[in-house]
Structure formats: structure tokens, C-alpha cells
């Protein structure tokens, strides 16, 4: 009887070391934070992102909490729904140019309070290098309800310049309202239309007052173009002022099917705050009469335009 070959038992896969487990948890938590931040930045609900990425809302909640372990295909789908490259949702890693590493190391030694001013200096340098011609364009950014449209119209009338609402340009191009566009084609498509509209508006108008949707900051390319080619003012207000003004205008979308509207609004504002703060100036309309807010805006604009800003 031939000798039988003894069976070999397959060794079990070694369990992940505690340090590896912690590293994986940190990695997944970072992905979740970035997904949540990018979603809030765009003003998207979790349900909207789940539908746009064909991912279950429950699983998306797990990803955002750091409890989910999304596959590459899921990360890709979520990133596409946010109009981002998949790598944008991953923690920063990989090789960088030595000069960039040196700059980052130097910035790490700068007190946090001085970073906004340094960011403005870098942005100004980029604008000069690009030959930006923003002297006679004024753009107003910020959340709905801050007063962008009202103040923008007043400033345009005062200066005798065109008043351009970028959302209206997109609607004319697409032939439908913004809510319908987003519902039918998605937020990413709207952002692409918005970018094309902004490029045409800048090319066609040497002088104009431009107002944008609050979420333009979620598209780095569009927002960078706006900052380069126009003087930009963040029209800001307290969260409760944003909400009450929108409701007073008869727009009930912030409350529709959403019992946590204020919580969502705070999350959106927090996600966008740093980008809004990249504007050259801020005008806070909280608790101020319309005339006071306009006077403050005119003071800011006069510093840029000089005699051109005087009443005709």
C-alpha cells in the first residue's frame, strides 16, 4: 500500500497587530471626515449623496462615522457624486516636491493666527503671476440669506455697472431652474454649468457686480477663477439670520422634510468658512439695517476702486 502523504494544515492568517488596527481605524476615520466635510461644503444631505453615488444611506452613514470600510469602487462612486477625484477623499500621502515640503515645514512653525494673512499673500502672488485683471469686477459670495442679491443690485445701480447673478445665467443656459437641474442631472453637472457660465461672464464683462451660489466654494477651479478675476467680498450673517431671511422670502426649502435644518446649516457654514474667508473682504449684515450694510460694502469697494465708486 503506497505511503500516504501527510496532510499539511494551512496556517491561519495572522491577526492584525494592535498598531495596524489603530492605523486602519485612523485611516477610515479620516476618509469619513472628508466625505462628511465635502458633503456639507456642497450643501448636500446624506440622502442626496447616497442617491447620487448609488450607495445605501445607511452604509454612507457608517463611512462618515469611520465605522465603514469602503471599497475602491465605493470611494470612486462617492467622489464622482461630489465631483472630486477619488484621491481627494483619501488622507494626504505620497511624495511631494522638495520645495513644497519645505514650504509646508515652514508653515508648521507659523502661529495659527498668522496663517490667514500668509494665505492672502500667496493668493495675491498667484494672482499677479497670472496677470489677473480683477480691478473692475466685484463678486459677492456667502450663504443664502446673507443679502448678496439685494446688496449686489444696490451696488450695481450705484456704479452703473451690470448686475449678474450667476445662477440666472446657468438657468438661461440650461433652460430650467437650478433645483430642477440638480434633481435631473445632479450637483456635479450643475457645478460644471456654473464653471462654464463664470468663464463666459468674466470674459465678456470688464466691469460687473457678480453674485454666486453659496456652494461655489466647493468647486476649487471655479472659486479660484473667481478670486483671481474679481475683487471678492464675503457677505456673512449669523446662522439664525440666514434661516429667518430665507424663510421670510417664502423659500421653505431649508425646512422641507428636514427637522434638523439649523444643524445642517451650521455644518454647511463650518465646512465652507475657511473658503469664504479667502475673500478679500467681509461685510457682516447681522443685525444691521440695509442702509448700514450697503454703506459698509461701499466703503470696502471704494478702497479698491477709488473715485469710480462715488455716486454718479
C-alpha positions as CSV (number, residue, x, y, z in Angstrom):
1,X,0.0,0.0,0.0
2,X,1.6,3.3,-1.0
3,X,2.5,5.6,1.7
4,X,0.1,8.5,2.0
5,X,1.4,12.0,2.1
6,X,0.6,13.6,5.4
7,X,-1.8,16.5,5.1
8,X,-0.4,19.9,5.7
9,X,-2.6,22.3,7.7
10,X,-2.8,25.8,6.3
11,X,-1.6,28.4,8.7
12,X,-4.3,30.9,9.7
13,X,-3.7,34.4,8.6
14,X,-2.0,36.4,11.4
15,X,-4.3,38.8,13.1
16,X,-3.5,42.4,12.6
17,X,-1.2,43.9,15.2
18,X,-2.8,46.4,17.5
19,X,-0.7,49.2,15.9
20,X,-2.0,48.2,12.4
21,X,-5.6,48.1,13.7
22,X,-5.3,51.6,15.1
23,X,-3.7,52.9,11.9
24,X,-6.6,51.4,9.8
25,X,-9.1,52.9,12.2
26,X,-7.4,56.3,11.9
27,X,-7.3,56.0,8.1
28,X,-11.0,55.1,7.9
29,X,-12.0,57.9,10.3
30,X,-10.1,60.4,8.1
31,X,-12.0,59.2,5.0
32,X,-15.3,59.6,6.9
33,X,-14.4,63.1,8.0
34,X,-13.5,64.2,4.5
35,X,-16.7,62.7,2.9
36,X,-18.8,64.5,5.6
37,X,-16.9,67.7,5.1
38,X,-17.2,67.7,1.3
39,X,-20.9,66.8,1.5
40,X,-21.5,69.7,3.9
41,X,-19.5,72.0,1.8
42,X,-21.8,71.3,-1.1
43,X,-24.9,71.6,1.0
44,X,-25.9,68.0,0.2
45,X,-27.9,65.9,2.6
46,X,-26.7,62.3,3.2
47,X,-29.7,61.0,1.3
48,X,-28.8,63.1,-1.8
49,X,-25.2,61.9,-1.7
50,X,-26.4,58.3,-1.3
51,X,-28.7,58.6,-4.3
52,X,-26.1,60.3,-6.4
53,X,-23.4,57.7,-5.6
54,X,-25.9,54.7,-5.7
55,X,-24.7,53.9,-2.2
56,X,-27.1,53.0,0.6
57,X,-27.7,55.9,3.0
58,X,-27.1,53.5,6.0
59,X,-23.7,52.5,4.6
60,X,-22.8,56.1,3.8
61,X,-23.5,57.0,7.5
62,X,-21.2,54.2,8.5
63,X,-18.5,55.6,6.2
64,X,-18.9,59.1,7.6
65,X,-18.6,57.8,11.1
66,X,-15.4,55.9,10.4
67,X,-17.1,52.5,11.0
68,X,-17.4,51.6,7.4
69,X,-14.6,50.2,5.3
70,X,-15.4,51.3,1.7
71,X,-14.0,49.5,-1.3
72,X,-12.2,51.4,-4.0
73,X,-15.3,51.3,-6.2
74,X,-17.4,52.9,-3.4
75,X,-14.9,55.6,-2.8
76,X,-14.8,56.3,-6.5
77,X,-18.6,56.5,-6.7
78,X,-18.9,58.9,-3.8
79,X,-16.1,61.0,-5.1
80,X,-17.8,61.2,-8.6
81,X,-21.0,62.3,-6.9
82,X,-19.1,65.1,-5.2
83,X,-17.3,66.0,-8.4
84,X,-14.0,65.2,-6.9
85,X,-11.1,62.8,-7.9
86,X,-11.2,59.7,-5.7
87,X,-7.8,60.6,-4.2
88,X,-9.3,63.8,-2.7
89,X,-11.2,61.6,-0.2
90,X,-8.1,59.8,1.0
91,X,-5.7,61.1,3.7
92,X,-2.8,63.0,2.2
93,X,0.1,60.8,1.4
94,X,2.8,60.2,-1.1
95,X,5.8,62.1,-2.4
96,X,5.7,65.9,-2.9
97,X,8.2,68.2,-4.5
98,X,11.0,69.1,-2.1
99,X,10.2,72.8,-2.3
100,X,6.6,72.2,-1.3
101,X,7.7,70.1,1.6
102,X,10.0,72.9,2.7
103,X,7.2,75.4,2.5
104,X,4.8,73.1,4.5
105,X,7.5,72.6,7.1
106,X,8.0,76.4,7.5
107,X,4.2,77.0,7.7
108,X,4.0,74.4,10.5
109,X,6.2,76.8,12.6
110,X,3.9,79.8,12.0
111,X,1.4,80.7,14.7
112,X,-2.1,79.7,13.6
113,X,-3.4,83.2,13.8
114,X,-0.9,84.4,11.1
115,X,-1.8,81.8,8.5
116,X,-4.8,83.6,7.0
117,X,-2.6,86.6,6.2
118,X,0.0,84.4,4.7
119,X,-2.7,82.7,2.6
120,X,-3.8,86.1,1.3
121,X,-0.2,86.9,0.4
122,X,0.3,83.7,-1.5
123,X,-3.0,84.2,-3.3
124,X,-2.0,87.7,-4.2
125,X,1.2,86.4,-5.6
126,X,-0.6,83.8,-7.7
127,X,-3.0,86.5,-9.0
128,X,-0.1,88.8,-10.1
129,X,1.7,85.9,-11.7
130,X,-1.5,85.0,-13.7
131,X,-1.9,88.6,-14.8
132,X,-5.3,88.8,-13.2
133,X,-7.4,91.8,-14.3
134,X,-10.0,92.0,-11.5
135,X,-9.9,95.7,-10.9
136,X,-13.5,96.4,-12.2
137,X,-15.3,93.2,-11.2
138,X,-16.8,92.8,-7.7
139,X,-18.1,89.3,-6.7
140,X,-20.2,88.7,-3.6
141,X,-20.1,85.2,-2.0
142,X,-21.7,83.6,1.0
143,X,-24.7,81.6,2.1
144,X,-28.3,82.2,1.0
145,X,-30.0,84.8,3.2
146,X,-26.9,87.0,3.9
147,X,-28.0,89.7,1.5
148,X,-25.8,89.1,-1.6
149,X,-28.5,89.8,-4.2
150,X,-30.0,92.8,-2.5
151,X,-26.6,94.5,-1.9
152,X,-25.4,93.4,-5.3
153,X,-28.2,95.2,-7.1
154,X,-27.8,98.3,-5.0
155,X,-24.0,98.4,-5.7
156,X,-24.6,97.8,-9.5
157,X,-27.1,100.6,-9.6
158,X,-24.8,102.9,-7.7
159,X,-21.9,102.2,-10.0
160,X,-23.9,102.0,-13.2
161,X,-22.4,98.5,-13.9
162,X,-24.1,95.3,-15.0
163,X,-25.6,93.1,-12.2
164,X,-25.1,89.4,-12.9
165,X,-26.5,86.6,-10.9
166,X,-24.5,83.5,-11.9
167,X,-27.4,81.2,-11.1
168,X,-29.7,83.0,-13.5
169,X,-27.0,82.7,-16.2
170,X,-26.9,78.9,-15.6
171,X,-30.7,78.7,-15.7
172,X,-30.8,80.5,-19.1
173,X,-28.1,78.2,-20.5
174,X,-29.7,75.0,-19.3
175,X,-33.4,76.1,-19.8
176,X,-34.5,75.0,-16.3
177,X,-34.4,76.2,-12.7
178,X,-31.4,75.3,-10.6
179,X,-33.4,72.9,-8.3
180,X,-34.7,71.1,-11.5
181,X,-31.2,71.0,-13.0
182,X,-29.8,69.4,-9.8
183,X,-32.7,67.0,-9.5
184,X,-32.4,65.8,-13.1
185,X,-28.7,65.9,-13.7
186,X,-27.0,66.1,-10.3
187,X,-24.9,68.6,-8.3
188,X,-21.7,67.8,-10.3
189,X,-23.4,68.7,-13.6
190,X,-24.7,72.0,-12.1
191,X,-21.2,72.8,-10.9
192,X,-19.8,72.2,-14.5
193,X,-22.5,74.5,-15.9
194,X,-21.7,77.1,-13.2
195,X,-18.0,77.0,-14.1
196,X,-18.7,77.5,-17.8
197,X,-21.0,80.4,-17.1
198,X,-18.5,82.1,-14.8
199,X,-15.8,81.8,-17.5
200,X,-18.1,83.5,-20.1
201,X,-19.2,86.2,-17.6
202,X,-15.6,87.1,-16.8
203,X,-14.5,87.1,-20.4
204,X,-17.5,89.3,-21.5
205,X,-17.5,91.9,-18.7
206,X,-14.6,94.1,-17.8
207,X,-16.8,95.7,-15.1
208,X,-19.7,93.9,-13.3
209,X,-21.2,93.0,-10.0
210,X,-21.4,89.2,-9.7
211,X,-23.3,87.2,-7.2
212,X,-22.8,83.4,-6.9
213,X,-24.4,80.4,-5.3
214,X,-23.2,79.7,-1.8
215,X,-21.7,76.4,-2.8
216,X,-19.3,77.7,-5.5
217,X,-16.5,77.3,-3.0
218,X,-17.0,73.5,-3.3
219,X,-15.5,73.7,-6.8
220,X,-11.9,74.7,-6.4
221,X,-11.4,75.6,-10.0
222,X,-14.5,77.9,-10.2
223,X,-13.7,79.6,-6.9
224,X,-10.0,80.0,-7.8
225,X,-11.1,81.7,-11.1
226,X,-13.5,84.0,-9.1
227,X,-10.8,85.0,-6.7
228,X,-8.3,85.7,-9.5
229,X,-10.5,87.6,-11.8
230,X,-12.6,89.7,-9.3
231,X,-12.5,91.5,-6.0
232,X,-14.4,89.2,-3.8
233,X,-16.5,90.1,-0.7
234,X,-17.9,87.5,1.8
235,X,-21.4,88.7,2.7
236,X,-21.9,87.0,6.0
237,X,-24.5,86.8,8.8
238,X,-25.5,84.8,11.9
239,X,-26.9,81.4,11.1
240,X,-30.3,82.4,12.5
241,X,-30.3,85.4,10.3
242,X,-29.7,83.3,7.2
243,X,-32.5,81.0,8.1
244,X,-35.1,83.7,9.0
245,X,-34.4,85.7,5.9
246,X,-34.7,82.8,3.6
247,X,-38.0,81.8,5.2
248,X,-39.3,85.4,5.1
249,X,-38.6,85.4,1.3
250,X,-41.1,82.4,1.1
251,X,-38.4,79.9,0.4
252,X,-39.2,76.9,2.6
253,X,-36.6,74.6,1.1
254,X,-34.4,74.8,4.2
255,X,-37.2,73.3,6.3
256,X,-38.7,70.9,3.8
257,X,-38.5,67.3,5.1
258,X,-35.7,68.3,7.4
259,X,-36.3,68.8,11.1
260,X,-32.6,69.5,11.7
261,X,-32.3,72.4,9.3
262,X,-30.3,74.6,11.7
263,X,-27.9,71.8,12.5
264,X,-27.4,71.2,8.7
265,X,-26.9,75.0,8.2
266,X,-24.3,75.1,10.9
267,X,-22.4,72.2,9.3
268,X,-22.5,73.8,5.9
269,X,-21.3,77.1,7.2
270,X,-18.5,75.4,9.2
271,X,-17.4,73.4,6.1
272,X,-17.3,76.5,3.9
273,X,-16.0,79.1,6.4
274,X,-12.3,78.8,5.5
275,X,-13.1,79.1,1.8
276,X,-15.4,82.1,2.3
277,X,-12.6,83.7,4.4
278,X,-10.3,83.6,1.4
279,X,-12.3,86.6,0.0
280,X,-10.5,89.9,0.1
281,X,-13.0,91.5,2.4
282,X,-16.0,90.7,4.6
283,X,-19.3,92.5,5.3
284,X,-21.3,91.2,8.2
285,X,-25.0,92.0,7.8
286,X,-26.1,90.5,11.1
287,X,-28.5,92.9,13.0
288,X,-27.7,95.7,10.6
289,X,-30.1,97.9,8.6
290,X,-29.9,97.5,4.9
291,X,-28.5,101.1,4.6
292,X,-25.8,100.3,7.1
293,X,-24.7,97.1,5.3
294,X,-24.6,98.9,1.9
295,X,-22.5,101.7,3.4
296,X,-20.0,99.2,4.7
297,X,-19.9,97.4,1.3
298,X,-19.4,100.7,-0.5
299,X,-16.6,101.6,1.9
300,X,-14.8,98.3,1.0
301,X,-15.4,98.9,-2.7
302,X,-14.2,102.5,-2.6
303,X,-10.9,101.3,-1.2
304,X,-10.4,99.2,-4.3
305,X,-11.9,101.5,-7.0
306,X,-11.2,105.0,-5.7
307,X,-13.2,107.7,-7.4
308,X,-15.0,105.2,-9.6
309,X,-17.1,104.2,-6.5
310,X,-18.5,107.6,-5.9
311,X,-22.2,108.1,-6.6
312,X,-22.9,109.1,-10.2
